[in-house]
Amino acid sequence: MDGGSDVKYKRIYDLKFNQCVPTFELRKRFPKEGGKITRVALLQLPNSVLRELVHQKKELQKLMLLRRSLFKQESGRHRKAAA
């Protein structure tokens, strides 16, 4: 993920999980970002389900890396707000 796409992932993640914007609405707002929206939506699934659904090892690794990246940033934000 390059710097520009990382920002888009953060924005989509924020809208989806923090502002509760449904996936179909994200697709309307960002019609060219279908792949990113799909990846972010898949992050809500447990790892065991992801492994069953995603058969391409490279794509599964991307999802796991994205999950770690976005969730780590999210938990850091919560710690700052609590302080």
N, CA and C of each residue as an Amber inpcrd file, in Angstrom:
protein
   249
   0.8330000  -1.1780000   0.0000000   0.0000000   0.0000000   0.0000000
   0.8740000   1.2360000   0.0000000   0.6740000   2.0800000  -0.9530000
   1.4430000   3.3170000  -0.9710000   0.7640000   4.3600000  -0.0910000
   1.3990000   5.4950000   0.0930000   0.8760000   6.5230000   0.9820000
  -0.5090000   7.0000000   0.6230000  -0.7790000   7.2440000  -0.6590000
  -2.0860000   7.7340000  -1.0810000  -3.1880000   6.7180000  -0.8700000
  -2.9130000   5.4680000  -1.1860000  -3.9510000   4.4530000  -1.0180000
  -4.1700000   4.1550000   0.4610000  -3.1290000   4.2970000   1.2710000
  -3.2620000   4.0770000   2.7050000  -4.2580000   5.0690000   3.2970000
  -4.1940000   6.3190000   2.8390000  -5.1280000   7.3440000   3.3110000
  -6.5520000   6.9550000   2.9140000  -6.7430000   6.4730000   1.7170000
  -8.0760000   6.0700000   1.2690000  -8.5950000   4.9150000   2.1240000
  -7.7430000   3.9410000   2.4290000  -8.1520000   2.8380000   3.3060000
  -8.5770000   3.3720000   4.6710000  -7.8110000   4.3120000   5.2330000
  -8.1550000   4.8830000   6.5350000  -9.5050000   5.5890000   6.4800000
  -9.7450000   6.3170000   5.4070000 -11.0140000   7.0470000   5.2490000
 -12.1830000   6.0710000   5.1340000 -12.0330000   5.0470000   4.3160000
 -13.0920000   4.0530000   4.1420000 -13.3290000   3.3200000   5.4640000
 -12.2640000   2.9450000   6.1520000 -12.3800000   2.2740000   7.4510000
 -13.1470000   3.1510000   8.4400000 -12.7790000   4.4210000   8.5130000
 -13.4340000   5.3460000   9.4320000 -14.9290000   5.4480000   9.1250000
 -15.2630000   5.6110000   7.8640000 -16.6660000   5.7170000   7.4890000
 -17.4270000   4.4350000   7.8110000 -16.8300000   3.2960000   7.5130000
 -17.5030000   2.0060000   7.6910000 -17.6810000   1.6570000   9.1670000
 -16.6230000   1.7350000   9.9520000 -16.6650000   1.2240000  11.3170000
 -16.9170000   2.2920000  12.3890000 -16.5000000   3.5160000  12.1740000
 -16.6990000   4.5460000  13.1930000 -17.9580000   5.3770000  12.9490000
 -18.2950000   5.5870000  11.6700000 -19.4750000   6.3810000  11.3470000
 -20.6320000   5.5190000  10.8420000 -20.4330000   4.2120000  10.8220000
 -21.4820000   3.2290000  10.4720000 -22.1280000   3.4610000   9.1080000
 -21.3210000   3.8590000   8.1350000 -21.8250000   4.0200000   6.7640000
 -21.8720000   2.6330000   6.1310000 -23.0260000   2.2250000   5.5920000
 -23.1300000   0.8940000   4.9760000 -22.2520000   0.7590000   3.7370000
 -21.8950000  -0.4690000   3.4240000 -21.0070000  -0.7460000   2.2940000
 -21.5850000  -0.2220000   0.9830000 -22.8970000  -0.4070000   0.7700000
 -23.4860000   0.0610000  -0.4920000 -23.3760000   1.5730000  -0.6310000
 -23.4280000   2.3030000   0.4920000 -23.2790000   3.7580000   0.4450000
 -21.8280000   4.1380000   0.1390000 -20.8770000   3.3800000   0.6810000
 -19.4660000   3.6290000   0.3720000 -19.2090000   3.4430000  -1.1170000
 -19.8580000   2.4400000  -1.7140000 -19.6870000   2.1970000  -3.1570000
 -20.2330000   3.3650000  -3.9720000 -21.2870000   4.0030000  -3.4900000
 -21.8270000   5.1860000  -4.1770000 -20.8650000   6.3720000  -4.0550000
 -20.2960000   6.5360000  -2.8670000 -19.3920000   7.6690000  -2.6230000
 -18.0480000   7.5120000  -3.3220000 -17.5550000   6.2770000  -3.3960000
 -16.2390000   6.0040000  -3.9780000 -16.3650000   4.9120000  -5.0440000
 -16.9770000   5.2110000  -6.1950000 -17.2270000   4.1640000  -7.2030000
 -15.9570000   3.5260000  -7.7750000 -14.8430000   4.2210000  -7.7470000
 -13.5960000   3.6760000  -8.2970000 -12.8050000   2.8680000  -7.2770000
 -13.3000000   2.7980000  -6.0470000 -12.5600000   2.1420000  -4.9660000
 -13.2220000   0.8410000  -4.5200000 -13.8530000   0.1360000  -5.4220000
 -14.5840000  -1.0860000  -5.0900000 -13.7400000  -2.1370000  -4.3850000
 -12.5220000  -2.3520000  -4.8580000 -11.6420000  -3.3430000  -4.2350000
 -11.2920000  -2.9800000  -2.8030000 -11.0070000  -1.7190000  -2.5610000
 -10.6540000  -1.2680000  -1.2140000 -11.8540000  -1.3760000  -0.2790000
 -13.0260000  -1.0120000  -0.7850000 -14.2440000  -1.0990000   0.0260000
 -14.5170000  -2.5520000   0.3980000 -14.3510000  -3.4440000  -0.5540000
 -14.5640000  -4.8720000  -0.2930000 -13.5910000  -5.3810000   0.7560000
 -12.3140000  -5.0130000   0.6320000 -11.3130000  -5.4540000   1.6120000
 -11.6430000  -4.9490000   3.0060000 -12.0100000  -3.6760000   3.1060000
 -12.3430000  -3.1080000   4.4200000 -13.5800000  -3.7950000   4.9940000
 -14.5730000  -4.0680000   4.1600000 -15.7800000  -4.7530000   4.6400000
 -15.4540000  -6.1530000   5.1440000 -14.5320000  -6.8330000   4.4930000
 -14.1480000  -8.1840000   4.9170000 -13.4380000  -8.2050000   6.2670000
 -12.8970000  -7.0750000   6.6870000 -12.1460000  -7.0200000   7.9450000
 -13.0200000  -7.2970000   9.1600000 -14.3310000  -7.1610000   9.0170000
 -15.2050000  -7.4120000  10.1610000 -15.4000000  -8.9090000  10.4230000
 -14.9640000  -9.7430000   9.4940000 -15.1050000 -11.1890000   9.6490000
 -13.9610000 -11.7640000  10.4830000 -14.2310000 -12.7970000  11.2660000
 -13.1460000 -13.4540000  12.0120000 -12.1460000 -14.1130000  11.0590000
 -10.9160000 -14.2830000  11.5210000  -9.8620000 -14.8800000  10.6920000
 -10.2620000 -16.2380000  10.1380000 -10.9260000 -17.0530000  10.9410000
 -11.3010000 -18.3960000  10.4820000 -12.2480000 -18.3280000   9.2800000
 -13.1730000 -17.3870000   9.2920000 -14.1030000 -17.2250000   8.1680000
 -13.3700000 -16.6690000   6.9490000 -12.4760000 -15.7230000   7.1730000
 -11.6930000 -15.1700000   6.0610000 -10.9060000 -16.2610000   5.3490000
 -10.3020000 -17.1410000   6.1230000  -9.5150000 -18.2290000   5.5190000
 -10.3850000 -19.1430000   4.6620000 -11.6270000 -19.3250000   5.0450000
 -12.5410000 -20.1530000   4.2550000 -12.9810000 -19.4400000   2.9780000
 -13.1820000 -18.1240000   3.0620000 -13.6980000 -17.3720000   1.9270000
 -12.6340000 -16.9800000   0.9080000 -11.4520000 -16.6270000   1.4020000
 -10.3900000 -16.1140000   0.5310000  -9.3990000 -17.2430000   0.2780000
  -9.3900000 -17.7310000  -0.9400000  -8.5510000 -18.8810000  -1.2750000
  -7.1730000 -18.4780000  -1.8020000  -7.0190000 -17.2360000  -2.2370000
  -5.7240000 -16.7780000  -2.7360000  -4.8700000 -16.3320000  -1.5490000
  -3.7440000 -16.9950000  -1.3810000  -2.8760000 -16.7320000  -0.2320000
  -2.4060000 -15.2710000  -0.1960000  -2.0710000 -14.7230000  -1.3500000
  -1.5780000 -13.3430000  -1.4160000  -2.6590000 -12.3550000  -0.9600000
  -3.8870000 -12.5740000  -1.3930000  -4.9870000 -11.6930000  -1.0000000
  -5.2760000 -11.8230000   0.4980000  -5.2110000 -13.0230000   1.0270000
  -5.4230000 -13.2400000   2.4550000  -4.3460000 -12.5180000   3.2650000
  -3.1120000 -12.5750000   2.8080000  -2.0240000 -11.8710000   3.4910000
  -2.2460000 -10.3620000   3.4610000  -2.7310000  -9.8370000   2.3260000
  -3.0330000  -8.4010000   2.2280000  -4.0910000  -8.0050000   3.2530000
  -5.1190000  -8.8290000   3.3760000  -6.1900000  -8.5340000   4.3240000
  -5.6840000  -8.5500000   5.7690000  -4.8680000  -9.5270000   6.0870000
  -4.3230000  -9.6190000   7.4440000  -3.4250000  -8.4170000   7.7600000
  -2.6070000  -8.0220000   6.7990000  -1.7370000  -6.8650000   6.9820000
  -2.5670000  -5.5860000   7.1280000  -3.5790000  -5.4500000   6.3070000
  -4.4570000  -4.2840000   6.3790000  -5.1650000  -4.2350000   7.7310000
  -5.6550000  -5.3640000   8.1830000  -6.3330000  -5.4370000   9.4830000
  -5.3920000  -4.9840000  10.5960000  -4.1810000  -5.5280000  10.6140000
  -3.2130000  -5.1420000  11.6520000  -2.9160000  -3.6500000  11.5970000
  -2.7300000  -3.1420000  10.4050000  -2.3890000  -1.7360000  10.2180000
  -3.5220000  -0.8220000  10.6980000  -4.7300000  -1.0790000  10.2450000
  -5.8520000  -0.2070000  10.5790000  -6.2790000  -0.3560000  12.0350000
  -6.3020000  -1.5760000  12.5530000  -6.7220000  -1.7760000  13.9300000
  -5.7010000  -1.2240000  14.9010000  -4.4100000  -1.3000000  14.5530000
  -3.3660000  -0.7510000  15.4180000  -3.5360000   0.7680000  15.5050000
  -3.7920000   1.4170000  14.3780000  -3.9920000   2.8590000  14.3710000
  -5.2370000   3.2330000  15.1620000  -6.2710000   2.4220000  15.0420000
  -7.5190000   2.6680000  15.7450000  -7.3300000   2.5610000  17.2590000
  -6.6150000   1.5390000  17.7130000  -6.4050000   1.3670000  19.1510000
  -5.5220000   2.4830000  19.6990000  -4.5820000   2.9820000  18.9240000
  -3.7580000   4.1070000  19.3320000  -4.5780000   5.3690000  19.4930000
  -5.5550000   5.5300000  18.6280000  -6.4300000   6.7030000  18.6960000
  -7.2930000   6.6480000  19.9640000  -7.7780000   5.4520000  20.3200000
  -8.5930000   5.3050000  21.5160000  -7.7750000   5.5790000  22.7820000
  -6.5250000   5.1320000  22.7930000  -5.6720000   5.3790000  23.9610000
  -5.4340000   6.8690000  24.1570000  -5.2240000   7.5980000  23.0650000
  -4.9980000   9.0450000  23.1610000  -6.2430000   9.7530000  23.6780000
  -7.4110000   9.3230000  23.2150000  -8.6720000   9.9480000  23.6380000
  -8.9450000   9.6960000  25.1190000  -8.5480000   8.5450000  25.6260000
  -8.7880000   8.1970000  27.0250000  -7.8620000   8.9620000  27.9710000
  -6.7250000   9.4060000  27.4750000  -5.7410000  10.0860000  28.3220000
  -6.1260000  11.4930000  28.6950000
